[in-house]
Amino acid sequence: MASASCSSLTPHGSVPPTPLPADLMVPCPAPSKPAGDTKEDMAVTVKVVLDEYGLCAGRLFELQDELLQRGARGAQ
């Protein structure tokens, strides 16, 4: 009778993937809401949301770059 533990072994030459960097896996925050109804409140909120978008877009670019590099290394 074969042991069940043998089926969990990885094949020779197969290495489990390394985890992605934790800083690239941080979810983007929900967009900020205006603190009030004045034009100044809205202007501040637009600036904050644009800053949040920039951080999130940068993180997505870095994540895509990391995945593309891993794909290129795996194809070699």
DSSP file (Angstrom, degrees, kcal/mol; ACC not computed):
  #  RESIDUE AA STRUCTURE BP1 BP2  ACC     N-H-->O    O-->H-N    N-H-->O    O-->H-N    TCO  KAPPA ALPHA  PHI   PSI    X-CA   Y-CA   Z-CA
    1    1 A M              0   0    0      0, 0.0     2,-0.1     0, 0.0     0, 0.0   0.000 360.0 360.0 360.0 130.0    0.0    0.0    0.0
    2    2 A A        -     0   0    0      1,-0.1     2,-0.3     2,-0.0     0, 0.0  -0.459 360.0-112.3 -78.0 147.0    1.4    3.4   -1.0
    3    3 A S    >   -     0   0    0     -2,-0.1     3,-0.9     1,-0.1     4,-0.4  -0.572  12.5-138.5 -78.9 140.1    1.9    6.1    1.5
    4    4 A A  G >  S+     0   0    0     -2,-0.3     3,-0.8     1,-0.2     4,-0.4   0.753  99.3  68.1 -68.3 -24.8   -0.4    9.2    1.1
    5    5 A S  G >  S+     0   0    0      1,-0.2     3,-1.0     2,-0.2     4,-0.3   0.751  86.5  68.1 -69.8 -22.4    2.6   11.5    2.0
    6    6 A C  G X  S+     0   0    0     -3,-0.9     3,-1.2     1,-0.2    -1,-0.2   0.829  92.0  60.1 -65.5 -30.8    4.3   10.6   -1.3
    7    7 A S  G <  S+     0   0    0     -3,-0.8    -1,-0.2    -4,-0.4    -2,-0.2   0.687  97.9  59.2 -72.3 -16.3    1.7   12.4   -3.3
    8    8 A S  G <  S+     0   0    0     -3,-1.0    -1,-0.2    -4,-0.4    -2,-0.2   0.496  81.0 108.1 -90.4  -2.8    2.5   15.7   -1.6
    9    9 A L  S <  S-     0   0    0     -3,-1.2     3,-0.1    -4,-0.3    -3,-0.0  -0.480  72.3-121.2 -74.6 143.7    6.1   15.7   -2.7
   10   10 A T        -     0   0    0     -2,-0.2     3,-0.1     1,-0.1    -1,-0.1  -0.616  34.5-103.0 -81.5 145.1    7.1   18.2   -5.3
   11   11 A P    >   -     0   0    0      0, 0.0     3,-1.9     0, 0.0    -1,-0.1  -0.241  48.7 -83.3 -63.4 156.0    8.6   16.8   -8.5
   12   12 A H  T 3  S+     0   0    0      1,-0.3     3,-0.1    -3,-0.1    -3,-0.0  -0.352 117.5  19.7 -59.4 136.5   12.4   17.0   -9.0
   13   13 A G  T 3  S+     0   0    0      1,-0.2     2,-0.6    -3,-0.1    -1,-0.3   0.348  96.0 117.7  85.6  -6.6   13.4   20.4  -10.4
   14   14 A S    <   -     0   0    0     -3,-1.9    -1,-0.2    -4,-0.0    -4,-0.1  -0.844  43.0-172.2 -98.4 124.2   10.2   22.0   -9.3
   15   15 A V        -     0   0    0     -2,-0.6     3,-0.1    -3,-0.1    -3,-0.0  -0.948  28.0-114.6-115.7 131.9   10.6   24.8   -6.8
   16   16 A P        -     0   0    0      0, 0.0    -6,-0.0     0, 0.0     0, 0.0  -0.344  43.9 -97.7 -61.5 145.7    7.6   26.5   -5.2
   17   17 A P        -     0   0    0      0, 0.0     3,-0.1     0, 0.0     0, 0.0  -0.308  35.9-114.0 -65.3 146.9    7.2   30.2   -6.2
   18   18 A T        -     0   0    0      1,-0.1    -3,-0.0    -3,-0.1     0, 0.0  -0.569  39.4-101.3 -77.1 144.9    8.6   32.8   -3.8
   19   19 A P        -     0   0    0      0, 0.0    -1,-0.1     0, 0.0     3,-0.1  -0.276  38.5-104.3 -64.5 152.2    6.0   35.0   -2.2
   20   20 A L        -     0   0    0      1,-0.1     5,-0.1    -3,-0.1    43,-0.0  -0.433  49.8 -84.0 -71.1 151.5    5.4   38.5   -3.7
   21   21 A P    >>  -     0   0    0      0, 0.0     3,-1.4     0, 0.0     4,-0.6  -0.326  36.5-128.9 -57.6 137.3    6.9   41.4   -1.6
   22   22 A A  G >4 S+     0   0    0      1,-0.3     3,-1.2     2,-0.2     4,-0.3   0.838 105.1  61.5 -60.0 -35.9    4.4   42.3    1.1
   23   23 A D  G 34 S+     0   0    0      1,-0.3     3,-0.5     2,-0.2    -1,-0.3   0.756 102.6  52.4 -66.4 -21.4    4.5   46.0    0.2
   24   24 A L  G <4 S+     0   0    0     -3,-1.4    -1,-0.3     1,-0.2    -2,-0.2   0.606 104.3  57.4 -85.4 -11.8    3.1   45.2   -3.3
   25   25 A M  S << S+     0   0    0     -3,-1.2    -1,-0.2    -4,-0.6    -2,-0.2   0.345  73.8 117.9-101.1   5.7    0.2   43.2   -1.8
   26   26 A V        -     0   0    0     -3,-0.5    33,-0.0    -4,-0.3    -3,-0.0  -0.609  68.2-122.4 -73.4 124.2   -1.2   46.1    0.3
   27   27 A P        -     0   0    0      0, 0.0    -1,-0.1     0, 0.0    -2,-0.1  -0.330  26.9-104.8 -66.6 149.6   -4.8   46.8   -1.0
   28   28 A C        -     0   0    0      1,-0.1    25,-0.1    28,-0.1     2,-0.0  -0.484  40.3-112.7 -70.7 143.6   -5.5   50.3   -2.2
   29   29 A P        -     0   0    0      0, 0.0    -1,-0.1     0, 0.0     3,-0.1  -0.326  33.1 -95.4 -73.8 159.5   -7.6   52.3    0.3
   30   30 A A        -     0   0    0      1,-0.1    22,-0.0    -2,-0.0     0, 0.0  -0.482  57.3 -88.9 -66.1 145.1  -11.2   53.4   -0.5
   31   31 A P        -     0   0    0      0, 0.0    -1,-0.1     0, 0.0    18,-0.1  -0.254  48.4-104.6 -58.8 144.7  -11.2   56.9   -1.9
   32   32 A S        -     0   0    0     13,-0.2    17,-0.1    -3,-0.1     3,-0.0  -0.303  30.4-132.3 -67.0 152.4  -11.4   59.7    0.7
   33   33 A K        -     0   0    0      1,-0.1    -1,-0.1    16,-0.0     0, 0.0  -0.795  30.2 -94.1-104.3 149.4  -14.7   61.5    1.2
   34   34 A P        -     0   0    0      0, 0.0     8,-0.1     0, 0.0    -1,-0.1  -0.318  22.8-140.8 -61.3 144.7  -15.0   65.3    1.4
   35   35 A A  S    S-     0   0    0      6,-0.3     2,-0.3     3,-0.1     7,-0.1   0.687  78.5 -13.9 -79.2 -18.9  -14.9   66.7    4.9
   36   36 A G  S    S-     0   0    0      2,-0.2    -1,-0.0     3,-0.0     0, 0.0  -0.877  73.3 -91.9-162.4-168.2  -17.7   69.3    4.1
   37   37 A D  S    S+     0   0    0     -2,-0.3     2,-0.1     4,-0.1    -2,-0.0   0.346  79.6 109.8-105.0   4.8  -19.6   70.9    1.2
   38   38 A T  S  > S-     0   0    0      1,-0.1     4,-2.2     4,-0.0    -2,-0.2  -0.366  78.5-115.4 -80.7 162.4  -17.4   74.0    0.6
   39   39 A K  H  > S+     0   0    0      1,-0.2     4,-2.5     2,-0.2     5,-0.2   0.862 118.2  54.2 -61.5 -36.0  -15.3   74.5   -2.5
   40   40 A E  H  > S+     0   0    0      2,-0.2     4,-2.5     1,-0.2    -1,-0.2   0.909 107.2  49.9 -65.8 -42.4  -12.2   74.4   -0.3
   41   41 A D  H  > S+     0   0    0      1,-0.2     4,-2.2     2,-0.2    -6,-0.3   0.912 112.5  47.8 -60.9 -42.3  -13.2   71.0    1.2
   42   42 A M  H  X S+     0   0    0     -4,-2.2     4,-2.5     2,-0.2    -2,-0.2   0.906 110.9  50.7 -66.3 -41.3  -13.8   69.6   -2.3
   43   43 A A  H  X S+     0   0    0     -4,-2.5     4,-2.1     2,-0.2    -2,-0.2   0.912 111.4  47.9 -63.2 -42.6  -10.5   71.0   -3.6
   44   44 A V  H  X S+     0   0    0     -4,-2.5     4,-2.4     1,-0.2    -1,-0.2   0.911 111.8  50.7 -63.6 -41.7   -8.6   69.3   -0.6
   45   45 A T  H  X S+     0   0    0     -4,-2.2     4,-2.8     2,-0.2     5,-0.2   0.900 107.9  52.0 -64.5 -41.1  -10.5   66.1   -1.3
   46   46 A V  H  X S+     0   0    0     -4,-2.5     4,-2.4     1,-0.2    -1,-0.2   0.923 111.0  48.2 -60.6 -43.6   -9.6   66.1   -5.0
   47   47 A K  H  X S+     0   0    0     -4,-2.1     4,-2.1     2,-0.2    -2,-0.2   0.916 112.9  47.6 -62.6 -43.7   -5.9   66.6   -4.0
   48   48 A V  H  X S+     0   0    0     -4,-2.4     4,-2.6     2,-0.2    -2,-0.2   0.921 112.3  49.0 -64.4 -44.4   -6.0   63.8   -1.5
   49   49 A V  H  X S+     0   0    0     -4,-2.8     4,-2.8     1,-0.2    -2,-0.2   0.901 110.5  50.9 -64.2 -40.5   -7.8   61.4   -3.9
   50   50 A L  H  X S+     0   0    0     -4,-2.4     4,-2.3    -5,-0.2    -1,-0.2   0.899 110.8  48.9 -63.5 -39.6   -5.2   62.2   -6.6
   51   51 A D  H  X S+     0   0    0     -4,-2.1     4,-2.0     2,-0.2    -2,-0.2   0.920 112.2  48.4 -64.2 -43.3   -2.4   61.4   -4.2
   52   52 A E  H  X S+     0   0    0     -4,-2.6     4,-2.4     1,-0.2    -2,-0.2   0.915 111.1  50.7 -62.1 -42.8   -4.0   58.2   -3.1
   53   53 A Y  H  X S+     0   0    0     -4,-2.8     4,-3.2     1,-0.2     5,-0.3   0.914 107.9  53.3 -61.3 -42.9   -4.5   57.2   -6.8
   54   54 A G  H  X S+     0   0    0     -4,-2.3     4,-2.2     1,-0.2    -1,-0.2   0.905 110.6  46.2 -59.9 -42.8   -0.8   58.0   -7.5
   55   55 A L  H  X S+     0   0    0     -4,-2.0     4,-2.1     2,-0.2    -1,-0.2   0.920 115.5  46.0 -65.3 -43.5    0.3   55.7   -4.7
   56   56 A C  H  X S+     0   0    0     -4,-2.4     4,-2.3     2,-0.2    -2,-0.2   0.910 113.1  49.0 -67.8 -42.4   -2.0   52.9   -5.8
   57   57 A A  H  X S+     0   0    0     -4,-3.2     4,-2.4     1,-0.2    -1,-0.2   0.895 111.0  51.1 -64.5 -39.8   -1.1   53.2   -9.5
   58   58 A G  H  X S+     0   0    0     -4,-2.2     4,-2.3    -5,-0.3    -1,-0.2   0.903 109.8  49.4 -63.2 -41.4    2.6   53.1   -8.6
   59   59 A R  H  X S+     0   0    0     -4,-2.1     4,-2.4     2,-0.2    -2,-0.2   0.901 110.5  50.6 -64.8 -40.7    2.1   50.0   -6.5
   60   60 A L  H  X S+     0   0    0     -4,-2.3     4,-2.7     2,-0.2    -2,-0.2   0.911 109.6  50.9 -63.7 -41.9    0.2   48.3   -9.4
   61   61 A F  H  X S+     0   0    0     -4,-2.4     4,-2.4     1,-0.2    -2,-0.2   0.922 111.5  47.6 -60.3 -44.6    3.0   49.2  -11.8
   62   62 A E  H  X S+     0   0    0     -4,-2.3     4,-2.4     2,-0.2    -2,-0.2   0.881 111.6  50.5 -65.1 -38.0    5.6   47.7   -9.5
   63   63 A L  H  X S+     0   0    0     -4,-2.4     4,-2.4     2,-0.2    -2,-0.2   0.927 111.3  47.7 -65.4 -45.0    3.5   44.6   -9.0
   64   64 A Q  H  X S+     0   0    0     -4,-2.7     4,-2.6     1,-0.2    -2,-0.2   0.910 111.7  50.9 -61.1 -42.3    3.1   44.2  -12.8
   65   65 A D  H  X S+     0   0    0     -4,-2.4     4,-2.4     2,-0.2    -2,-0.2   0.915 109.9  49.7 -61.6 -44.0    6.8   44.7  -13.2
   66   66 A E  H  X S+     0   0    0     -4,-2.4     4,-2.3     2,-0.2    -2,-0.2   0.923 112.4  47.2 -60.8 -45.5    7.6   42.0  -10.6
   67   67 A L  H  X S+     0   0    0     -4,-2.4     4,-2.2     1,-0.2    -2,-0.2   0.891 111.8  50.2 -65.7 -39.4    5.2   39.5  -12.2
   68   68 A L  H  X S+     0   0    0     -4,-2.6     4,-2.2     2,-0.2    -1,-0.2   0.899 110.6  49.8 -65.2 -40.0    6.7   40.2  -15.7
   69   69 A Q  H  X S+     0   0    0     -4,-2.4     4,-2.3     2,-0.2    -2,-0.2   0.902 110.6  49.8 -65.1 -40.3   10.2   39.7  -14.4
   70   70 A R  H  X S+     0   0    0     -4,-2.3     4,-2.1     1,-0.2    -2,-0.2   0.898 110.6  50.4 -65.0 -38.7    9.2   36.4  -12.8
   71   71 A G  H  X S+     0   0    0     -4,-2.2     4,-1.3     2,-0.2    -2,-0.2   0.888 110.4  49.1 -65.4 -39.0    7.6   35.3  -16.0
   72   72 A A  H  X S+     0   0    0     -4,-2.2     4,-0.6     1,-0.2    -2,-0.2   0.877 111.5  49.1 -68.0 -37.4   10.8   36.2  -18.0
   73   73 A R  H >< S+     0   0    0     -4,-2.3     3,-0.6     1,-0.2    -2,-0.2   0.874 110.3  51.5 -68.4 -35.5   13.0   34.3  -15.5
   74   74 A G  H 3< S+     0   0    0     -4,-2.1    -1,-0.2     1,-0.2    -2,-0.2   0.765 104.9  56.6 -72.0 -24.6   10.7   31.3  -15.7
   75   75 A A  H 3<        0   0    0     -4,-1.3    -1,-0.2     1,-0.2    -2,-0.2   0.620 360.0 360.0 -81.7 -13.1   10.8   31.3  -19.5
   76   76 A Q    <<        0   0    0     -3,-0.6    -1,-0.2    -4,-0.6    -2,-0.1   0.489 360.0 360.0 -79.2 360.0   14.6   31.0  -19.5
